[in-house]
Amino acid sequence: MSEMAERAPSSVALESWPSPLRTVSGAPVPALAFGLGTRHRHVSDDVTANALRAALHAGFRHIDCARFYGTEAIAGRVLAEGLVPRRELFLTSKLWMTHHDDAGVAESVNASLAALGLEYLDMLLIHWPVAWTRDSDPADKARGVTPRADVPLVATWRAMERLVAAGRVRALGVSNCGVAELDEILGSDPAVRPTINQVECHPQCAQTALRDACAARGVRLACFGPLWPQRAAAEGGGGGAAAGSARVVAACAAAAAAHGRSTTQVLLRWLIQRACMPVTTSSNPERVRQSFGALDFTLTDAEMAAIDDAGARAPFRRYNPLGWREPPDALWFAPDDIDASESRPSQAQSAGSPRVVLNS
């Protein structure tokens, strides 16, 4: 083995939270996942591979993938190096919207397993709770209008359950879902209940109401975009959201100085102490290693409150697909201090181009 391919050390002591996730060996999954999302579509395969190697060496054991990201084959090559035994890893993938029908679910999972070089997935998520046709006009897609397929959410869930029964998948969950979708699945008497709901979450999009509603249903929030305030503050622009992001970063920086940590670690830690599981990423190996340090310190109540307050003063949501909902769900991507009516699209918006960024 090369120096980078030497076996990674065992994962450090994990945050003691009631995680519903376990590896096939029975070990709890760290309260922090490493994502191979769309950020990695803009760098070379070698950069992504080195970032994943750094994550495994740092102690990450939950790797978050999706067919849409186009990075599963890269992950498969790194996993084949044997840095960490398969039984100590937790691999998640997601179904894209064009593969919600029975054949599409099986096709997507088989393709993910082939790319990753695995015999089973630990978790399969519905990427977005909307089914699209596969043969839509590219011009429509360019305008942001894609014909929906007549595939009920519960039908997709049943197809996923069959893969659990076949041993191809161990657990199921959803992504970008609100209470309405969860209740649609839970109300169908599922053989396998959803475990995770992965949504955008950070101090400016705290998702407290959705987190609590999910918890009441036995579902844990996983959180993409945990570092968005940092990026928004760096990009600036003078808008209210950017100014609010700067206040969030300042509150995190103050806590970071008190603990000898980084702002990144504090943003991740804020989520962990809210019983959420951040899905973070970076193409920089040093930043990847730094991120895993969010597991071994604790923010004070005052520090948590300061970050809460800074985020609540300037709600900000990067991904906003409310245009898909008819009507929109008040508990879906709505920051806690925004009336849902403020986020609802007009009928014209609902009928036309959805207000959405399809990168998450």
Secondary structure, 3 states (H helix, E strand, C coil): CCCCCCCCCCCCCCCCCCCCCECCCCCECCCCEEECCHHHHHCCHHHHHHHHHHHHHHCCCEEECCHHHCCHHHHHHHHCCCCCCHHHCEEEEEECHHHCCHHHHHHHHHHHHHHHCCCCEEEEEECCCCCECCCCCHHHHHCCCCCECCCCHHHHHHHHHHHHHCCCEEEEEEECCCHHHHHHHHCCCCCCCCCEEEEECECCECCHHHHHHHHHCCCEEEEECCCHHHHHHHHCCCCHHHHHHHHHHHHHHHHHHHHCCCHHHHHHHHHHCCCCEEEECCCCHHHHHHHHHHHCCCCCHHHHHHHHHHHHCCCCCCCCCHHHCCCCCCCCCCCCCCCHHHHCCCHHHHHCCCCCCCCC
